[in-house]
Amino acid sequence: MKISKKTHLEIRLQNLVFILLFLIATGLIGWLSTQYTARFDWTYGQQHTLSDTSRKVLDLIEGKVRILAFVRESNELRKPIRDVIERYNVYRPVMEVEFVNPDTNPDRVRELQIRVDGEAVVEYQGRSEKLSELDETALTSALQRLEAPEKRRMVFLQGHGERSPEGREAHDYKQFVDEVSKKGISSGVVNLALAGKIPEETDVLVIAGPKGSILPGELRQIEAFVQKGGSLLWLLDSGDLRGLGALSNLFGFDVLPGIIVDASTQVLGIDDPTFALVVDYPPQLITQGLQQMTMFPTATALRNKGEGNFEKEPLLVTLDRSWTELGPIKDKVSFEKEKGETHGPLDLGYAMTRPTSAEPLK
């Protein structure tokens, strides 16, 4: 078939129009890609898409969430962590992640008590949670707790010369109170002589080294609080129970006479033998992540009598070279069994629980 000049011109014109339209479409797609983003997950079960639960939790977040991921630079864990964070940020860009090399940042590792490569700290509105593994399930659960923390109340007993939860002296507990507040635990004080009772909203009652004696009426209230399931943090500064002997009988322990001395401290260059050294800790939640040695000056030892309804697990235990010294601490001291001294290891503290029909009593 012979193509006329007119037909040939029309074909060339059509080709030119097609090329022009193609170039316009390509440019338009390129421009749209800079203005809008779209992400499609074609994997089976949409493995790279945030779950409905995670999206609902993320909708409640106000402000930024900061994540410190402790991962070595050569570790392949960094990519999956970035992938998890990206899922959240595609839905709502509120996540900020910082990778920290634990080898070059030992101070931060000690400060945050990081134990293994891959641990992460999630921070939100002044509160924080530590995760041993960062995946969507763990991260969403942490965000849920940080966004709406369970309200807990810790109340310090006052009126007997106890250590202050607001004081900033070395013997006070202001720093402790500030730390637990990051976990959503609020603090207060109660003077039973003035208030007449332990506040109803009290979850944990703290008895922090009273210098004066607890009165019988106050003791009855403390015992009733414990019997009803209240938690107690009892801190002794000496062997004098300050009127709380009945409470120690309830828990099934007593205080050994004397001051603990520890010959192991000489290795550390400490001339004072009244520093009790603890280097190992049981797998308890309260000591989880604790790796540093701790020292307790002029401490007294506890003895489990094996009585009562409370199960006792030692939290702090001294070394073998310690003992309870009954004589004056001067010149050279040595263990004297015939005088009634007790050789180490010695218990300095217990975690006590008692099963109930509901939750364990602590």
Secondary structure as a PSIPRED ss2 file (coil, helix, strand):
# PSIPRED VFORMAT (PSIPRED V4.0)

   1 M C   1.000  0.000  0.000
   2 K C   1.000  0.000  0.000
   3 I C   1.000  0.000  0.000
   4 S C   1.000  0.000  0.000
   5 K H   0.000  1.000  0.000
   6 K H   0.000  1.000  0.000
   7 T H   0.000  1.000  0.000
   8 H H   0.000  1.000  0.000
   9 L H   0.000  1.000  0.000
  10 E H   0.000  1.000  0.000
  11 I H   0.000  1.000  0.000
  12 R H   0.000  1.000  0.000
  13 L H   0.000  1.000  0.000
  14 Q H   0.000  1.000  0.000
  15 N H   0.000  1.000  0.000
  16 L H   0.000  1.000  0.000
  17 V H   0.000  1.000  0.000
  18 F H   0.000  1.000  0.000
  19 I H   0.000  1.000  0.000
  20 L H   0.000  1.000  0.000
  21 L H   0.000  1.000  0.000
  22 F H   0.000  1.000  0.000
  23 L H   0.000  1.000  0.000
  24 I H   0.000  1.000  0.000
  25 A H   0.000  1.000  0.000
  26 T H   0.000  1.000  0.000
  27 G H   0.000  1.000  0.000
  28 L H   0.000  1.000  0.000
  29 I H   0.000  1.000  0.000
  30 G H   0.000  1.000  0.000
  31 W H   0.000  1.000  0.000
  32 L H   0.000  1.000  0.000
  33 S H   0.000  1.000  0.000
  34 T H   0.000  1.000  0.000
  35 Q H   0.000  1.000  0.000
  36 Y C   1.000  0.000  0.000
  37 T C   1.000  0.000  0.000
  38 A C   1.000  0.000  0.000
  39 R C   1.000  0.000  0.000
  40 F C   1.000  0.000  0.000
  41 D C   1.000  0.000  0.000
  42 W C   1.000  0.000  0.000
  43 T C   1.000  0.000  0.000
  44 Y C   1.000  0.000  0.000
  45 G C   1.000  0.000  0.000
  46 Q C   1.000  0.000  0.000
  47 Q C   1.000  0.000  0.000
  48 H C   1.000  0.000  0.000
  49 T C   1.000  0.000  0.000
  50 L C   1.000  0.000  0.000
  51 S C   1.000  0.000  0.000
  52 D H   0.000  1.000  0.000
  53 T H   0.000  1.000  0.000
  54 S H   0.000  1.000  0.000
  55 R H   0.000  1.000  0.000
  56 K H   0.000  1.000  0.000
  57 V H   0.000  1.000  0.000
  58 L H   0.000  1.000  0.000
  59 D H   0.000  1.000  0.000
  60 L C   1.000  0.000  0.000
  61 I C   1.000  0.000  0.000
  62 E C   1.000  0.000  0.000
  63 G C   1.000  0.000  0.000
  64 K C   1.000  0.000  0.000
  65 V E   0.000  0.000  1.000
  66 R E   0.000  0.000  1.000
  67 I E   0.000  0.000  1.000
  68 L E   0.000  0.000  1.000
  69 A E   0.000  0.000  1.000
  70 F E   0.000  0.000  1.000
  71 V C   1.000  0.000  0.000
  72 R C   1.000  0.000  0.000
  73 E C   1.000  0.000  0.000
  74 S C   1.000  0.000  0.000
  75 N C   1.000  0.000  0.000
  76 E C   1.000  0.000  0.000
  77 L C   1.000  0.000  0.000
  78 R H   0.000  1.000  0.000
  79 K H   0.000  1.000  0.000
  80 P H   0.000  1.000  0.000
  81 I H   0.000  1.000  0.000
  82 R H   0.000  1.000  0.000
  83 D H   0.000  1.000  0.000
  84 V H   0.000  1.000  0.000
  85 I H   0.000  1.000  0.000
  86 E H   0.000  1.000  0.000
  87 R H   0.000  1.000  0.000
  88 Y H   0.000  1.000  0.000
  89 N H   0.000  1.000  0.000
  90 V H   0.000  1.000  0.000
  91 Y H   0.000  1.000  0.000
  92 R C   1.000  0.000  0.000
  93 P C   1.000  0.000  0.000
  94 V C   1.000  0.000  0.000
  95 M E   0.000  0.000  1.000
  96 E E   0.000  0.000  1.000
  97 V E   0.000  0.000  1.000
  98 E E   0.000  0.000  1.000
  99 F E   0.000  0.000  1.000
 100 V E   0.000  0.000  1.000
 101 N C   1.000  0.000  0.000
 102 P C   1.000  0.000  0.000
 103 D C   1.000  0.000  0.000
 104 T C   1.000  0.000  0.000
 105 N C   1.000  0.000  0.000
 106 P H   0.000  1.000  0.000
 107 D H   0.000  1.000  0.000
 108 R H   0.000  1.000  0.000
 109 V H   0.000  1.000  0.000
 110 R H   0.000  1.000  0.000
 111 E H   0.000  1.000  0.000
 112 L H   0.000  1.000  0.000
 113 Q C   1.000  0.000  0.000
 114 I C   1.000  0.000  0.000
 115 R C   1.000  0.000  0.000
 116 V C   1.000  0.000  0.000
 117 D C   1.000  0.000  0.000
 118 G C   1.000  0.000  0.000
 119 E C   1.000  0.000  0.000
 120 A E   0.000  0.000  1.000
 121 V E   0.000  0.000  1.000
 122 V E   0.000  0.000  1.000
 123 E E   0.000  0.000  1.000
 124 Y E   0.000  0.000  1.000
 125 Q C   1.000  0.000  0.000
 126 G C   1.000  0.000  0.000
 127 R E   0.000  0.000  1.000
 128 S E   0.000  0.000  1.000
 129 E E   0.000  0.000  1.000
 130 K E   0.000  0.000  1.000
 131 L E   0.000  0.000  1.000
 132 S C   1.000  0.000  0.000
 133 E C   1.000  0.000  0.000
 134 L C   1.000  0.000  0.000
 135 D C   1.000  0.000  0.000
 136 E H   0.000  1.000  0.000
 137 T H   0.000  1.000  0.000
 138 A H   0.000  1.000  0.000
 139 L H   0.000  1.000  0.000
 140 T H   0.000  1.000  0.000
 141 S H   0.000  1.000  0.000
 142 A H   0.000  1.000  0.000
 143 L H   0.000  1.000  0.000
 144 Q H   0.000  1.000  0.000
 145 R H   0.000  1.000  0.000
 146 L H   0.000  1.000  0.000
 147 E H   0.000  1.000  0.000
 148 A C   1.000  0.000  0.000
 149 P C   1.000  0.000  0.000
 150 E C   1.000  0.000  0.000
 151 K C   1.000  0.000  0.000
 152 R E   0.000  0.000  1.000
 153 R E   0.000  0.000  1.000
 154 M E   0.000  0.000  1.000
 155 V E   0.000  0.000  1.000
 156 F E   0.000  0.000  1.000
 157 L E   0.000  0.000  1.000
 158 Q C   1.000  0.000  0.000
 159 G C   1.000  0.000  0.000
 160 H C   1.000  0.000  0.000
 161 G C   1.000  0.000  0.000
 162 E C   1.000  0.000  0.000
 163 R C   1.000  0.000  0.000
 164 S C   1.000  0.000  0.000
 165 P C   1.000  0.000  0.000
 166 E C   1.000  0.000  0.000
 167 G C   1.000  0.000  0.000
 168 R C   1.000  0.000  0.000
 169 E C   1.000  0.000  0.000
 170 A C   1.000  0.000  0.000
 171 H C   1.000  0.000  0.000
 172 D C   1.000  0.000  0.000
 173 Y C   1.000  0.000  0.000
 174 K H   0.000  1.000  0.000
 175 Q H   0.000  1.000  0.000
 176 F H   0.000  1.000  0.000
 177 V H   0.000  1.000  0.000
 178 D H   0.000  1.000  0.000
 179 E H   0.000  1.000  0.000
 180 V H   0.000  1.000  0.000
 181 S H   0.000  1.000  0.000
 182 K C   1.000  0.000  0.000
 183 K C   1.000  0.000  0.000
 184 G C   1.000  0.000  0.000
 185 I E   0.000  0.000  1.000
 186 S E   0.000  0.000  1.000
 187 S E   0.000  0.000  1.000
 188 G E   0.000  0.000  1.000
 189 V E   0.000  0.000  1.000
 190 V E   0.000  0.000  1.000
 191 N C   1.000  0.000  0.000
 192 L H   0.000  1.000  0.000
 193 A H   0.000  1.000  0.000
 194 L H   0.000  1.000  0.000
 195 A H   0.000  1.000  0.000
 196 G C   1.000  0.000  0.000
 197 K C   1.000  0.000  0.000
 198 I C   1.000  0.000  0.000
 199 P C   1.000  0.000  0.000
 200 E C   1.000  0.000  0.000
 201 E C   1.000  0.000  0.000
 202 T C   1.000  0.000  0.000
 203 D C   1.000  0.000  0.000
 204 V E   0.000  0.000  1.000
 205 L E   0.000  0.000  1.000
 206 V E   0.000  0.000  1.000
 207 I E   0.000  0.000  1.000
 208 A E   0.000  0.000  1.000
 209 G C   1.000  0.000  0.000
 210 P C   1.000  0.000  0.000
 211 K C   1.000  0.000  0.000
 212 G C   1.000  0.000  0.000
 213 S C   1.000  0.000  0.000
 214 I C   1.000  0.000  0.000
 215 L C   1.000  0.000  0.000
 216 P H   0.000  1.000  0.000
 217 G H   0.000  1.000  0.000
 218 E H   0.000  1.000  0.000
 219 L H   0.000  1.000  0.000
 220 R H   0.000  1.000  0.000
 221 Q H   0.000  1.000  0.000
 222 I H   0.000  1.000  0.000
 223 E H   0.000  1.000  0.000
 224 A H   0.000  1.000  0.000
 225 F H   0.000  1.000  0.000
 226 V H   0.000  1.000  0.000
 227 Q H   0.000  1.000  0.000
 228 K C   1.000  0.000  0.000
 229 G C   1.000  0.000  0.000
 230 G C   1.000  0.000  0.000
 231 S E   0.000  0.000  1.000
 232 L E   0.000  0.000  1.000
 233 L E   0.000  0.000  1.000
 234 W E   0.000  0.000  1.000
 235 L E   0.000  0.000  1.000
 236 L C   1.000  0.000  0.000
 237 D C   1.000  0.000  0.000
 238 S C   1.000  0.000  0.000
 239 G C   1.000  0.000  0.000
 240 D C   1.000  0.000  0.000
 241 L C   1.000  0.000  0.000
 242 R C   1.000  0.000  0.000
 243 G C   1.000  0.000  0.000
 244 L C   1.000  0.000  0.000
 245 G H   0.000  1.000  0.000
 246 A H   0.000  1.000  0.000
 247 L H   0.000  1.000  0.000
 248 S H   0.000  1.000  0.000
 249 N H   0.000  1.000  0.000
 250 L H   0.000  1.000  0.000
 251 F H   0.000  1.000  0.000
 252 G C   1.000  0.000  0.000
 253 F E   0.000  0.000  1.000
 254 D E   0.000  0.000  1.000
 255 V E   0.000  0.000  1.000
 256 L C   1.000  0.000  0.000
 257 P C   1.000  0.000  0.000
 258 G C   1.000  0.000  0.000
 259 I E   0.000  0.000  1.000
 260 I E   0.000  0.000  1.000
 261 V E   0.000  0.000  1.000
 262 D E   0.000  0.000  1.000
 263 A H   0.000  1.000  0.000
 264 S H   0.000  1.000  0.000
 265 T H   0.000  1.000  0.000
 266 Q H   0.000  1.000  0.000
 267 V H   0.000  1.000  0.000
 268 L H   0.000  1.000  0.000
 269 G C   1.000  0.000  0.000
 270 I C   1.000  0.000  0.000
 271 D C   1.000  0.000  0.000
 272 D C   1.000  0.000  0.000
 273 P C   1.000  0.000  0.000
 274 T C   1.000  0.000  0.000
 275 F E   0.000  0.000  1.000
 276 A E   0.000  0.000  1.000
 277 L E   0.000  0.000  1.000
 278 V E   0.000  0.000  1.000
 279 V C   1.000  0.000  0.000
 280 D C   1.000  0.000  0.000
 281 Y C   1.000  0.000  0.000
 282 P C   1.000  0.000  0.000
 283 P C   1.000  0.000  0.000
 284 Q C   1.000  0.000  0.000
 285 L H   0.000  1.000  0.000
 286 I H   0.000  1.000  0.000
 287 T H   0.000  1.000  0.000
 288 Q C   1.000  0.000  0.000
 289 G C   1.000  0.000  0.000
 290 L C   1.000  0.000  0.000
 291 Q C   1.000  0.000  0.000
 292 Q C   1.000  0.000  0.000
 293 M C   1.000  0.000  0.000
 294 T E   0.000  0.000  1.000
 295 M E   0.000  0.000  1.000
 296 F E   0.000  0.000  1.000
 297 P E   0.000  0.000  1.000
 298 T C   1.000  0.000  0.000
 299 A C   1.000  0.000  0.000
 300 T C   1.000  0.000  0.000
 301 A C   1.000  0.000  0.000
 302 L E   0.000  0.000  1.000
 303 R E   0.000  0.000  1.000
 304 N E   0.000  0.000  1.000
 305 K C   1.000  0.000  0.000
 306 G C   1.000  0.000  0.000
 307 E C   1.000  0.000  0.000
 308 G C   1.000  0.000  0.000
 309 N C   1.000  0.000  0.000
 310 F C   1.000  0.000  0.000
 311 E E   0.000  0.000  1.000
 312 K E   0.000  0.000  1.000
 313 E E   0.000  0.000  1.000
 314 P E   0.000  0.000  1.000
 315 L E   0.000  0.000  1.000
 316 L E   0.000  0.000  1.000
 317 V E   0.000  0.000  1.000
 318 T C   1.000  0.000  0.000
 319 L C   1.000  0.000  0.000
 320 D C   1.000  0.000  0.000
 321 R C   1.000  0.000  0.000
 322 S E   0.000  0.000  1.000
 323 W E   0.000  0.000  1.000
 324 T E   0.000  0.000  1.000
 325 E E   0.000  0.000  1.000
 326 L C   1.000  0.000  0.000
 327 G C   1.000  0.000  0.000
 328 P C   1.000  0.000  0.000
 329 I C   1.000  0.000  0.000
 330 K C   1.000  0.000  0.000
 331 D C   1.000  0.000  0.000
 332 K C   1.000  0.000  0.000
 333 V C   1.000  0.000  0.000
 334 S C   1.000  0.000  0.000
 335 F C   1.000  0.000  0.000
 336 E C   1.000  0.000  0.000
 337 K H   0.000  1.000  0.000
 338 E H   0.000  1.000  0.000
 339 K H   0.000  1.000  0.000
 340 G C   1.000  0.000  0.000
 341 E C   1.000  0.000  0.000
 342 T C   1.000  0.000  0.000
 343 H E   0.000  0.000  1.000
 344 G C   1.000  0.000  0.000
 345 P C   1.000  0.000  0.000
 346 L C   1.000  0.000  0.000
 347 D E   0.000  0.000  1.000
 348 L E   0.000  0.000  1.000
 349 G E   0.000  0.000  1.000
 350 Y E   0.000  0.000  1.000
 351 A E   0.000  0.000  1.000
 352 M E   0.000  0.000  1.000
 353 T E   0.000  0.000  1.000
 354 R E   0.000  0.000  1.000
 355 P C   1.000  0.000  0.000
 356 T C   1.000  0.000  0.000
 357 S C   1.000  0.000  0.000
 358 A C   1.000  0.000  0.000
 359 E C   1.000  0.000  0.000
 360 P C   1.000  0.000  0.000
 361 L E   0.000  0.000  1.000
 362 K C   1.000  0.000  0.000
